[in-house]
Structure formats: structure tokens, C-alpha cells
Amino acid sequence: MERDLVEYIAKSLVDDPAAVNVAVVEGDKSTILELRVAEEDIGKVIGKHGRIAKAIRTILSASSTAASKRIILEILD
């Protein structure tokens, strides 16, 4: 569910939605979501001073409280 949420938000923000890729790495107590976008769209996903990335992480944190599992978002180049 969180993977789909991050993918939807990222595709809404970037110019090249086909380049958006979200990989899931499962752990015991946490899940890591690795977000990859086109090189020219990285700034749009991070935002000024990281505001958009922080907002996405806040939404993920709120959605993961029901699963009682920590979700970490990593934006990769």
C-alpha cells in the first residue's frame, strides 16, 4: 500500500512519470522504500530545503502506524 502511495505522489510531481520506480526492501521491524526518478526530476521530488520529501515521509509515517512497522523513504540518484 505504501509503495503505491509513494509511486502515485512521485508520478504526480515529476515531468517523466514513466521513469518513476519504487523498490521495497523488507526488514524485521522496518520497510525501506527506494524511490528512483529521472535525474532532472530529483529536485522536484525533494523540494526546496527538502520540504516535499519531508511531507512524503510524514504521510508515510501516518499511514504506517496501523501496521506498527517503520517505513523509511530513500530517494536515490
Backbone bond lengths (Angstrom), bond angles and torsions (degrees), N, CA, C in turn:
res aa  C-N    CA-C-N  psi(-1)  N-CA   C-N-CA  omega(-1)  CA-C   N-CA-C  phi
1 M - - - 1.438 - - 1.531 111.22 -
2 E 1.334 116.27 -47.07 1.466 120.04 -179.45 1.515 111.08 -64.73
3 R 1.335 116.51 -34.41 1.464 120.50 178.02 1.525 110.19 -61.15
4 D 1.323 116.26 -45.15 1.458 120.64 179.31 1.523 111.83 -64.59
5 L 1.329 116.30 -36.72 1.460 121.27 178.99 1.525 110.97 -64.04
6 V 1.327 116.95 -47.50 1.465 121.00 179.74 1.526 110.22 -64.54
7 E 1.313 116.71 -41.35 1.461 120.35 179.71 1.531 110.93 -63.09
8 Y 1.317 117.37 -42.26 1.466 121.59 179.31 1.533 111.50 -63.45
9 I 1.321 116.11 -45.88 1.469 120.33 -179.61 1.525 110.34 -63.83
10 A 1.337 116.92 -45.66 1.462 120.80 -178.37 1.525 111.42 -63.96
11 K 1.330 117.47 -42.39 1.463 120.12 179.66 1.521 111.45 -65.33
12 S 1.323 117.21 -29.07 1.460 120.68 177.63 1.525 112.10 -72.37
13 L 1.317 117.18 -25.90 1.462 121.49 -174.94 1.527 114.25 -89.74
14 V 1.319 118.05 -32.78 1.461 121.25 -169.30 1.528 112.71 -91.14
15 D 1.341 115.18 165.17 1.464 121.57 176.14 1.521 111.89 -82.77
16 D 1.338 117.32 -27.80 1.464 122.26 -177.63 1.535 109.59 -117.89
17 P 1.341 117.89 82.88 1.466 119.81 -176.72 1.531 113.78 -65.86
18 A 1.323 117.93 -21.36 1.460 120.14 179.59 1.527 111.86 -69.01
19 A 1.322 117.72 -21.43 1.463 121.53 -178.17 1.530 112.80 -86.83
20 V 1.320 117.70 -3.17 1.465 120.95 -179.17 1.526 109.30 -76.35
21 N 1.343 115.09 129.16 1.453 121.13 179.13 1.523 108.73 -139.78
22 V 1.332 116.38 129.43 1.460 121.34 178.76 1.526 108.10 -120.04
23 A 1.323 115.95 118.58 1.463 121.77 177.67 1.527 108.34 -105.09
24 V 1.325 116.15 143.66 1.464 121.82 -178.14 1.521 108.98 -112.11
25 V 1.344 116.14 127.78 1.455 122.58 175.55 1.528 106.65 -117.38
26 E 1.335 116.22 110.89 1.463 121.57 -177.22 1.521 110.87 -85.71
27 G 1.319 114.94 139.87 1.454 121.54 174.22 1.520 109.34 -128.93
28 D 1.330 116.89 -176.04 1.462 120.19 -179.31 1.524 111.78 -68.37
29 K 1.326 116.03 -52.32 1.459 119.84 -176.87 1.517 113.52 -112.68
30 S 1.315 117.20 -0.24 1.459 119.42 -178.43 1.517 110.35 -146.10
31 T 1.319 113.65 160.53 1.452 122.09 176.03 1.519 107.24 -127.12
32 I 1.320 116.66 132.98 1.456 121.27 178.91 1.520 108.52 -106.85
33 L 1.323 116.09 126.11 1.452 122.04 175.24 1.519 107.84 -104.46
34 E 1.323 116.74 118.61 1.468 121.69 -179.59 1.519 108.07 -101.24
35 L 1.314 116.09 113.82 1.459 122.51 -177.83 1.521 109.88 -100.34
36 R 1.317 115.47 125.14 1.465 121.65 175.34 1.520 108.30 -120.47
37 V 1.336 115.21 132.45 1.459 121.76 175.85 1.521 107.76 -131.23
38 A 1.333 116.56 172.34 1.463 120.11 177.19 1.529 108.80 -61.99
39 E 1.311 116.04 150.24 1.464 121.28 -174.84 1.527 112.83 -57.44
40 E 1.328 116.69 -36.95 1.461 119.27 -179.23 1.530 113.08 -76.93
41 D 1.335 117.76 -8.63 1.465 121.56 -179.08 1.523 113.84 -103.57
42 I 1.314 118.05 -0.20 1.472 120.48 -177.69 1.529 110.78 -60.68
43 G 1.308 117.06 -41.81 1.464 120.47 -179.81 1.514 112.73 -62.81
44 K 1.317 117.41 -32.37 1.463 120.82 179.77 1.525 111.39 -71.47
45 V 1.312 117.25 -30.87 1.457 120.69 179.58 1.526 110.89 -80.80
46 I 1.327 117.17 -33.47 1.462 120.64 179.88 1.522 111.07 -81.22
47 G 1.321 118.08 -44.00 1.463 121.50 179.36 1.518 112.03 82.12
48 K 1.330 115.01 172.51 1.467 120.02 178.58 1.515 109.79 -66.99
49 H 1.318 115.10 127.17 1.466 123.17 -179.71 1.533 111.83 55.41
50 G 1.333 118.08 24.56 1.458 121.67 176.32 1.514 114.92 77.01
51 R 1.317 117.92 18.68 1.466 120.21 -175.23 1.522 112.99 -66.43
52 I 1.324 118.05 -41.97 1.466 120.01 -178.50 1.526 109.93 -69.23
53 A 1.324 117.14 -42.04 1.466 120.49 178.10 1.529 110.27 -61.44
54 K 1.312 116.89 -40.91 1.459 120.86 178.81 1.527 110.85 -65.13
55 A 1.322 117.02 -39.40 1.465 120.82 178.61 1.528 111.03 -65.10
56 I 1.328 116.90 -41.41 1.467 120.11 177.76 1.524 109.85 -63.35
57 R 1.329 117.03 -41.93 1.468 120.30 178.87 1.529 111.58 -64.49
58 T 1.332 117.20 -35.40 1.465 121.24 177.45 1.524 110.90 -65.29
59 I 1.327 116.45 -43.08 1.470 120.59 177.48 1.528 110.34 -62.57
60 L 1.325 117.14 -42.24 1.464 120.95 177.94 1.525 111.49 -62.98
61 S 1.309 116.15 -40.32 1.455 120.27 179.12 1.522 110.71 -63.08
62 A 1.320 116.67 -41.86 1.459 120.58 179.50 1.531 111.26 -67.16
63 S 1.316 117.64 -37.73 1.461 120.26 -178.15 1.525 112.36 -77.28
64 S 1.321 117.53 -19.97 1.459 119.85 -177.00 1.522 113.34 -92.14
65 T 1.322 118.54 -5.11 1.462 119.55 -178.85 1.520 111.44 -66.14
66 A 1.315 118.50 -31.30 1.460 121.35 178.81 1.525 110.89 -67.83
67 A 1.316 117.13 -34.40 1.469 120.98 -179.31 1.524 111.84 -83.47
68 S 1.328 117.23 -7.93 1.467 123.89 -176.78 1.528 111.91 48.85
69 K 1.319 115.00 42.87 1.451 122.57 178.27 1.517 107.81 -134.20
70 R 1.316 117.92 139.21 1.449 122.17 -178.93 1.521 109.73 -82.12
71 I 1.329 116.32 132.40 1.456 120.95 179.05 1.514 108.35 -115.13
72 I 1.325 116.23 128.30 1.462 123.23 -178.01 1.516 108.42 -114.24
73 L 1.326 116.66 130.19 1.459 121.72 177.26 1.527 109.33 -103.44
74 E 1.318 115.80 124.09 1.457 121.75 174.70 1.515 108.57 -116.74
75 I 1.322 116.34 127.22 1.453 121.73 177.70 1.525 106.78 -100.33
76 L 1.323 116.01 114.12 1.462 121.64 -174.92 1.522 110.61 -100.80
77 D 1.356 115.52 149.32 1.466 119.58 177.27 1.512 109.14 -82.50
